[in-house]
C-alpha cells in the first residue's frame, strides 16, 4: 500500500477475501504521532470492485471494523476512517494527449476513540477542519505522481518518496492566500 498519508507508519494485513469479483482485505494501519497527540491505529476492511462495474467506474473504499481478530495495540489510540472513492476514466487531454481520470472521494475520519473501552484521543475539532483539506490534497497529489511515474515506466520504491510535511505546508499556504 503506497504512502498516501503523510503520517503513515505501517500496514498489517490480517486476511484477504474475494466474493463475486469484490476484493476485500482486513487490515490495521498505524500512523505516527500527530503533533503532540499520540499514535493512532485504524482497523478496517478495504473493499474494491474488480473488474470495473457496468458503468465504467472503479469503486473502492474502507469500512472501520471492531473485531477480536485485531485487538487494541498498546501505545496507540484506536481511530476510525470510512471512505468511498469513485474512479472514472476521461477522454485523453486534448492539449497533451495524456490520459485523464475523474476521482471523487467521500470520507469520514474520527481520531478520538470514544468507543467502549477507548481512552479518548483529545484531538480538537479545529485541527481536523484546518488540516483535512491540505492533507487530502497532498494525498491526491502523491497518488497523481505515482500514477505518472508508473505510466512513464519508471519503477521506484513507493515507500521512498511519500507525501511529506513540506508539501503540506506549501499546499496550506497557497490555500490561505486564496481565501
MOURJO-V411442 format. One record per residue. N is the residue number from 1. RES is the residue in one small letter. SS is DSSP state (alpha for helix, beta for strand, coil for the rest). OMEGA is omega in whole degrees, 0 to 359 (999 if undefined). BURIAL is b if it has 16 or more other C-alpha atoms within 10 Angstrom, else e. Layout:
n->N res->RES ss->SS omega->OMEGA burial->BURIAL
n->N res->RES ss->SS omega->OMEGA burial->BURIAL
This chain:
n->1 res->x ss->coil omega->182 burial->e
n->2 res->x ss->coil omega->178 burial->b
n->3 res->x ss->coil omega->178 burial->b
n->4 res->x ss->coil omega->183 burial->b
n->5 res->x ss->coil omega->182 burial->b
n->6 res->x ss->coil omega->180 burial->b
n->7 res->x ss->coil omega->183 burial->b
n->8 res->x ss->beta omega->177 burial->b
n->9 res->x ss->beta omega->182 burial->e
n->10 res->x ss->beta omega->179 burial->e
n->11 res->x ss->beta omega->175 burial->b
n->12 res->x ss->beta omega->179 burial->e
n->13 res->x ss->beta omega->183 burial->e
n->14 res->x ss->beta omega->178 burial->e
n->15 res->x ss->beta omega->176 burial->e
n->16 res->x ss->beta omega->186 burial->e
n->17 res->x ss->beta omega->175 burial->e
n->18 res->x ss->beta omega->179 burial->e
n->19 res->x ss->beta omega->179 burial->e
n->20 res->x ss->coil omega->178 burial->e
n->21 res->x ss->coil omega->178 burial->e
n->22 res->x ss->beta omega->179 burial->e
n->23 res->x ss->beta omega->182 burial->b
n->24 res->x ss->beta omega->175 burial->b
n->25 res->x ss->beta omega->172 burial->b
n->26 res->x ss->beta omega->188 burial->b
n->27 res->x ss->beta omega->172 burial->b
n->28 res->x ss->beta omega->174 burial->b
n->29 res->x ss->beta omega->176 burial->b
n->30 res->x ss->beta omega->178 burial->b
n->31 res->x ss->beta omega->179 burial->b
n->32 res->x ss->coil omega->177 burial->b
n->33 res->x ss->coil omega->174 burial->e
n->34 res->x ss->beta omega->183 burial->e
n->35 res->x ss->coil omega->181 burial->e
n->36 res->x ss->coil omega->184 burial->e
n->37 res->x ss->beta omega->185 burial->e
n->38 res->x ss->coil omega->177 burial->b
n->39 res->x ss->beta omega->180 burial->b
n->40 res->x ss->beta omega->168 burial->b
n->41 res->x ss->beta omega->180 burial->b
n->42 res->x ss->beta omega->172 burial->b
n->43 res->x ss->beta omega->188 burial->b
n->44 res->x ss->beta omega->168 burial->b
n->45 res->x ss->beta omega->175 burial->b
n->46 res->x ss->beta omega->186 burial->b
n->47 res->x ss->beta omega->173 burial->b
n->48 res->x ss->beta omega->176 burial->b
n->49 res->x ss->beta omega->181 burial->b
n->50 res->x ss->coil omega->5 burial->e
n->51 res->x ss->coil omega->182 burial->e
n->52 res->x ss->coil omega->177 burial->e
n->53 res->x ss->coil omega->185 burial->e
n->54 res->x ss->coil omega->183 burial->e
n->55 res->x ss->coil omega->177 burial->e
n->56 res->x ss->coil omega->179 burial->e
n->57 res->x ss->beta omega->172 burial->b
n->58 res->x ss->beta omega->183 burial->b
n->59 res->x ss->beta omega->174 burial->b
n->60 res->x ss->beta omega->179 burial->b
n->61 res->x ss->beta omega->176 burial->b
n->62 res->x ss->beta omega->176 burial->b
n->63 res->x ss->beta omega->178 burial->b
n->64 res->x ss->beta omega->179 burial->b
n->65 res->x ss->coil omega->171 burial->b
n->66 res->x ss->coil omega->183 burial->e
n->67 res->x ss->coil omega->176 burial->e
n->68 res->x ss->coil omega->179 burial->e
n->69 res->x ss->coil omega->179 burial->e
n->70 res->x ss->coil omega->181 burial->e
n->71 res->x ss->coil omega->177 burial->e
n->72 res->x ss->coil omega->180 burial->b
n->73 res->x ss->coil omega->177 burial->e
n->74 res->x ss->coil omega->178 burial->e
n->75 res->x ss->coil omega->181 burial->e
n->76 res->x ss->beta omega->173 burial->b
n->77 res->x ss->beta omega->179 burial->b
n->78 res->x ss->beta omega->179 burial->b
n->79 res->x ss->beta omega->185 burial->b
n->80 res->x ss->beta omega->180 burial->b
n->81 res->x ss->beta omega->176 burial->b
n->82 res->x ss->beta omega->182 burial->b
n->83 res->x ss->beta omega->170 burial->b
n->84 res->x ss->beta omega->180 burial->b
n->85 res->x ss->beta omega->178 burial->b
n->86 res->x ss->beta omega->179 burial->e
n->87 res->x ss->beta omega->182 burial->b
n->88 res->x ss->beta omega->178 burial->b
n->89 res->x ss->beta omega->176 burial->e
n->90 res->x ss->beta omega->174 burial->e
n->91 res->x ss->coil omega->178 burial->e
n->92 res->x ss->coil omega->179 burial->e
n->93 res->x ss->coil omega->183 burial->e
n->94 res->x ss->coil omega->181 burial->e
n->95 res->x ss->coil omega->186 burial->e
n->96 res->x ss->coil omega->183 burial->e
n->97 res->x ss->coil omega->181 burial->e
n->98 res->x ss->coil omega->178 burial->e
n->99 res->x ss->coil omega->179 burial->e
n->100 res->x ss->beta omega->181 burial->e
n->101 res->x ss->beta omega->174 burial->e
n->102 res->x ss->beta omega->181 burial->e
n->103 res->x ss->beta omega->176 burial->e
n->104 res->x ss->beta omega->181 burial->e
n->105 res->x ss->beta omega->174 burial->e
n->106 res->x ss->beta omega->181 burial->e
n->107 res->x ss->beta omega->175 burial->e
n->108 res->x ss->beta omega->180 burial->e
n->109 res->x ss->beta omega->177 burial->e
n->110 res->x ss->beta omega->182 burial->b
n->111 res->x ss->coil omega->181 burial->b
n->112 res->x ss->coil omega->182 burial->b
n->113 res->x ss->beta omega->179 burial->b
n->114 res->x ss->coil omega->181 burial->e
n->115 res->x ss->coil omega->180 burial->e
n->116 res->x ss->coil omega->181 burial->e
n->117 res->x ss->coil omega->180 burial->e
n->118 res->x ss->coil omega->182 burial->e
n->119 res->x ss->coil omega->176 burial->e
n->120 res->x ss->beta omega->183 burial->e
n->121 res->x ss->coil omega->168 burial->b
n->122 res->x ss->coil omega->175 burial->e
n->123 res->x ss->coil omega->182 burial->b
n->124 res->x ss->coil omega->183 burial->e
n->125 res->x ss->alpha omega->182 burial->e
n->126 res->x ss->alpha omega->179 burial->e
n->127 res->x ss->alpha omega->175 burial->e
n->128 res->x ss->alpha omega->186 burial->e
n->129 res->x ss->alpha omega->184 burial->e
n->130 res->x ss->alpha omega->186 burial->e
n->131 res->x ss->alpha omega->187 burial->e
n->132 res->x ss->alpha omega->179 burial->e
n->133 res->x ss->alpha omega->182 burial->e
n->134 res->x ss->alpha omega->179 burial->b
n->135 res->x ss->alpha omega->176 burial->b
n->136 res->x ss->alpha omega->179 burial->b
n->137 res->x ss->alpha omega->178 burial->b
n->138 res->x ss->alpha omega->178 burial->b
n->139 res->x ss->alpha omega->179 burial->b
n->140 res->x ss->alpha omega->178 burial->b
n->141 res->x ss->alpha omega->177 burial->e
n->142 res->x ss->alpha omega->179 burial->b
n->143 res->x ss->alpha omega->179 burial->b
n->144 res->x ss->alpha omega->180 burial->e
n->145 res->x ss->alpha omega->181 burial->e
n->146 res->x ss->alpha omega->178 burial->b
n->147 res->x ss->alpha omega->179 burial->e
n->148 res->x ss->alpha omega->178 burial->e
n->149 res->x ss->alpha omega->179 burial->e
n->150 res->x ss->alpha omega->180 burial->e
n->151 res->x ss->alpha omega->178 burial->e
n->152 res->x ss->coil omega->178 burial->e
n->153 res->x ss->coil omega->179 burial->e
n->154 res->x ss->coil omega->177 burial->e
n->155 res->x ss->coil omega->175 burial->e
n->156 res->x ss->coil omega->174 burial->e
n->157 res->x ss->coil omega->185 burial->e
n->158 res->x ss->alpha omega->182 burial->e
n->159 res->x ss->alpha omega->186 burial->e
n->160 res->x ss->alpha omega->182 burial->e
n->161 res->x ss->coil omega->183 burial->e
n->162 res->x ss->coil omega->174 burial->b
n->163 res->x ss->coil omega->184 burial->b
n->164 res->x ss->coil omega->186 burial->b
n->165 res->x ss->alpha omega->179 burial->e
n->166 res->x ss->alpha omega->178 burial->e
n->167 res->x ss->alpha omega->178 burial->b
n->168 res->x ss->alpha omega->180 burial->b
n->169 res->x ss->alpha omega->180 burial->e
n->170 res->x ss->alpha omega->180 burial->e
n->171 res->x ss->alpha omega->180 burial->b
n->172 res->x ss->alpha omega->181 burial->b
n->173 res->x ss->alpha omega->176 burial->e
n->174 res->x ss->alpha omega->179 burial->e
n->175 res->x ss->alpha omega->180 burial->e
n->176 res->x ss->alpha omega->180 burial->e
n->177 res->x ss->alpha omega->181 burial->e
n->178 res->x ss->alpha omega->183 burial->e
n->179 res->x ss->coil omega->999 burial->e
